[in-house]
C-alpha cells in the first residue's frame, strides 16, 4: 500500500487535505468529512485525532502527545490508538 502523502489548506472554517487518494474536506465546526463531495462516516474521536495530527503536521506527534491531548486523565490501551 502506498503511504499517505498530503498537504493541508484552510478556507475559512473548512480544511482541505490533498492526499494521494484525492482531496478530503473537513469542516471542524460541523464535524463533517467529505471526499469527492460525498459525506464520509467518521467517528467523533477519529475526527479529533485527524484534526490534532493536521494541526501539528509540522512536527512528529508521539503517542504520549495524543493521549495527553485527546484522552486526558483516562487510561487508554494501545488498541484504542
Secondary structure, DSSP 4 states (H G I P E B T S, - for coil): -PPP-EEEEEETTEEEEEETTEEEEEETTTTEEEETTEEE---HHHHHHHHHHHHTTTSPPPHHHHHHHHSTT----TTT-
